[in-house]
Amino acid sequence: MSLSSPDARRYDLKDELVGFLSVFYEIYDSLDGDPEREALYEEYHSLMYRRGEWHRFEEVSSEGVRDISGCIEGIEKETSRLKLRTSSGAIKTYAFQEIKYIL
């Protein structure tokens, strides 16, 4: 049954999301320390597009868009944010769609 069908019972989407995330994180946390999880993480890092190479990016923020130069270092395990070393040597992290490649 679809959540949008007329005969569907009424759902509180916020409650449904909280329930889903609770189960999701419980399963995710149960993998902590699992050697397979670590192997998957390492394989993902080794296959990242343009990792370890210097390129130009567009940084998107509430202040606008600006061009920066950086090198992808990887992904933060705790937050899944992209780690980028800037030309000044600083490590910055970005959530989805906060940065994009300039091709």
N, C-alpha and C positions, 0 to 999 in steps of 0.2 A: 504494500500500500504506500502511496506517495504521501509525503507530508503536505502537499499542496492540493490533493484531491478533495472535492467537496464533502465526501462522506468520511473523510479521515477525522479521527478525534483531534481535539485541539492540543497542540504541543506548545510548551514554553521552550522556544529555541535556545534561550540562555541556559535553562536547566538541562536540556539535551546535550548541549556543548560541554557543560561542566561534567556531566556523566561520562561522555565519550572521552574527554581529556583525562579524567581520573583513571579510567581503564587503560588508556593508551600509555600514560606515564607509569602506571604500575607494571605493565609488561616491559616497557623500555628500561625501567630501573632494575628489573629482574635480570637483565642482560649485563649489568655492570660487572666488570671483572671477567666476563666470559671471553676466553681466548678467540673465539670466532668473531666476536664483536670487534675486538682489537685488530684482528686480521682484516676485517672488512673496512675498518677505518683507515688502516695503512694502505690498503689497495686503492681506496677512493682517493686518498691524497696523492698517490703515485700517478694516478690517471687524470688529475685535474688539468684542465685546459690552461695553458700559458703559466703554469706554476713554475716559479723560479726564474722567470724571464721578466725583463723590464719593458713596460708598455705604457701607453697613454690611456687614461680613463676619464670618464665624466663622473664627477662626484655630485650627487643630487641631494640638496638639503632644503630646509625651509628658507634659507637665504638665497637660493637659486642654484644654478648649475655652474661648475667650474672645471676646467681641465687640470688634471694632475698626472704626474708620472709615478709609477709604482711597480712593485714586484709582489705577486701573490705568494704569501708564505704558507697558507693553508686555511683550515677552518678551526674555529674555537670549539672544543668539545662541549663545553658547558652551554654555549648559547647558539651554536651552529652559525655564527657570523663569520663572514669572510675576513681573513687577516691579510692586510696589505702593508708592505714596507714602503714608505714614501721616499722621495729623493732626499729628504732631510734626515732619513734614518729612523724616523718615528714609525711605530706599528699602529695602524688604525684599523678598526673593525667596522664592518658594514652589514646591515641587514639586507634582505632581499629587496632589490630595486633601488637601493641607495647609491649604487655605483654601477657603471656599465662600461664595456670596452669601447674604445674608439678604434674602429677598424680601418 
